[in-house]
């Protein structure tokens, strides 16, 4: 069974196009596809290409076929930021207003709220976004991005141990040590 066009060869003109695309891309996945297709076009064996790029033969064949059908543009990654766009611009504006004008304890009932309600947390934002807009993101990072787009910065809570002595007690202890 012939999978690929046997007449696929890498020419100098094609090679320079690959070089330009290699230099422009910052996507490692696209770079891997470009290099694999280029090596295939130079006549390198499929086994060698598989070893170099640590990928299967079917992937290389798919990339070569895509290149033969649509050129270099077919090797680009099709990443989308749809996860960040689950909320419309109107919903994002409404969310921004809610976050800036209210505290969680003013908008979320105590039985569903995760925090004390003084400051917005990722968990509280998850609950609010799901309740208000019926939207759920897969990753907590998406909620942190929502905070950022709404003009908030993300800070981890500082752990304070209840058994920790007060500053005055520490200073008194250090003074005792210096006397000895």
C-alpha positions, 0 to 999 in steps of 0.5 A: 500500500502506498501512503505517500506520493513517491514523487515528494522531493525537497528542492532548494526553493522548498528548503528555503521556505522551510528555513524561513518558517523554522526561524519564524515559529515559536511553537515546538510542535510545529517545528517538529512537524516541519523538521520531520516533513523536511527530513522525509523530503530529503530522502531520510528513512522513516525509521530515522525520522521516527527515532529523531522526533520520537513519534510514530510513522502514522504521524509523519505520514499524516504531516507529509500528506497535509504538506502535500495537500496544503503546503506549509500552512497545514503544518501550523498548530491550530491552538485556540483560546476558546477556553478563555472566550467562553464568556461573551464580552458583555458577560466579562464586563458584567463579571468585572463590575460584580467583582469590583463592586461586591465581596463574595459574601454579598453575592454568594450564599454562605453554604456555597461560598468557600472563603470567608467572603472578604476577598475573591478567591479562585474557588469563589469565582468558579462558583460565581461564574457557574451560577451567573453564566452557566459556564465552567472552565476545566483549569483553575488557570483559566479563572486566574486569567479571568481575574487578570482580565477583570483587573485583579492580581493573584496572590497566594495566601500567606500561612500563619500558624496559630501556635506561632508566638507573637512578635513581642514574644519573639523579641523578648526571647531574643533579648533573653538569649543575648543576655546569656 
